[in-house]
Amino acid sequence: MSSVAEFLGVASILEGVGVSAYLGAAHQILKKDYLTAAGSILTVESRHSAFIRDASAMAKLSPFPSAQDVPLTPNSVYTLASAFITSCPVDNPALPVKAYPALAASATGPVSAGATVAFKTASVVLSMKGGSDAKLYAAFITAAGPVYADLAEAGDGVNFSVKVPAVGVDGQSYLVLCNCKEVVDDKSIVAGPAVVEVLPASIASK
């Protein structure tokens, strides 16, 4: 990172993912004392995220873009975090999580709701499997459930474009490619998540 803007951009993503990680793991905490401790960290992470987003005023980022934050599964969190991990000690025990094939957006800054954004996977994702016409679907993970988006495939299994839904997706958002349109979970995700900052139409037009 060579500028304040780059630092704020990375910090905003990391803080947002941190909030989503704590929120997604909350239901797995069975002991009340641990849940209270995790909750107290989550509220501070949320304040960090809001402060950094507000400090990025030049990018028109709202400190609180939606009424609810987005929970992420451990595998989705690890997929995003692994992009920042360069190495680990060889004697570390195996982690109980897995990373999906990475999915990156071509946009380096905020995009408007309704815009079409190009994406690229880190490895070939084939929609044709076992001789059947299995399709790929694009879905934004939200607190209210998946919001599906129009997906166009380049035909090479690597490059795709997605139209950001006009409603239902705001702020730091997470896009995944799935092999079905019924559920978004560890079995259906084939690539992603990718982080996309979506500006509500009311802000993007200013």
PyMOL commands that set and color helices and strands:
alter all, ss='L'
color gray80, all
select helices_A, chain A and resi 4-28+32-55+57-59+74-84+201-204
alter helices_A, ss='H'
color red, helices_A
select strands_A, chain A and resi 103-105+111-112+116-121+137-141+147-153+159-163+171-178+189-199
alter strands_A, ss='S'
color yellow, strands_A
deselect
rebuild
show_as cartoon
